[in-house]
Amino acid sequence: MNTRLSKRTMNLVLAGVMIALGTVLNFIKFLDMPYGGSITLCSMLPIMIYAYKCGTKWGLGAGLTFSVLQLLFGLDALKGISGGVVVGSILLDYILAFTVLGLAGIFRGRIQNDTAAFALGAFVSGMLRYLCSFLSGWILWGEYADVAKFPMLAGMTGNELACLYSLLYNGSYMIPEVLLTCVVGAVIMRLTGKRILGQQA
């Protein structure tokens, strides 16, 4: 009982540390997109590492908490739009988009190599975040599609334009962010994975 309580306490403390670290890293940006989105200094990585170490249940909880903080910092972007879009954006751009980062540990134990298991889990959870952003851009923000930024879309209109524009716009920052996160995460796991996971070297 004491061991379980101790582990629970440690998981909660670690969650707080990793959520705080992810929040700080989110402010360090290599690229800030004009209509939302950015390439950060691996701001998703702390939540992913936490999920890999502590398990999916804890990871999803940390991701959800992280999403609430991201929402609070992003409230200005939701001003002046309809109630339906606000609700949809809160769900897709924040709650779901960051909670799915807690799935980064889904391959732990299924793939024996922790570096490979983490990298694959990070890629899957990162791409799920991209999917959330894509769906939001397509369904909620399609009317704001700016063809001038992607000349190859010239001549397209309506649903087709909204879909492809969201795919390209969100991919332009999410795919580099996901790949950077996977590479840095794999290096960290390769060098210090046993220590992170509490295993003997």
Secondary structure, 3 states (H helix, E strand, C coil): CHHHHHHHHHHHHHHHHHHHHHHHHHCCEEEECCCCCEEECCCCHHHHHHHHHHCHHHHHHHHHHHHHHHHHHCHHHHCCCCHHHHHHHHHHHHHHHHHHHHHCCCCECCECCHHHHHHHHHHHHHHHHHHHHHHHHHHCCHHHCCHHHCHHHCCCCHHHHHHHHHHHHHHHHHHHHHHHHHHHHHHHHHHHHHHHCCCCC
